[in-house]
């Protein structure tokens, strides 16, 4: 029962992360990059960070599609393979949060959550 719950919860977390990145974060990143079209020297490492988010999110989706169907191996795979990939995506999204203009970030920031 606990393994089944772990797999279900982690599956929901992965799907939610992918959806939030693809429908909120990446569009905001694209809008941000567009602002630097006339002054590319000012964009810094934005392009690399934003492209990294897309790449690592695609890898996360790919890994999720390869998960085993038996419960114990699935739980181990999610823990050992999928969770580290989620952390990679999260790290890049955290970097993007610091780069994006306040009005563009589609979700409440840590600061907004803490001080609201």
Buried (B, 14 or more C-beta within 10 A) or exposed (E): EEEEEBBEEBBEBBEEBBEBBBEBBBEBBEEBBEEBEEEEEEBEEBBEBBEBBBEBBBEBBEBBEEBEEEEEEBBEBBEEBBBEBBEBBBBBBEBBBEBBEEEBBEEEEEEEEEEE
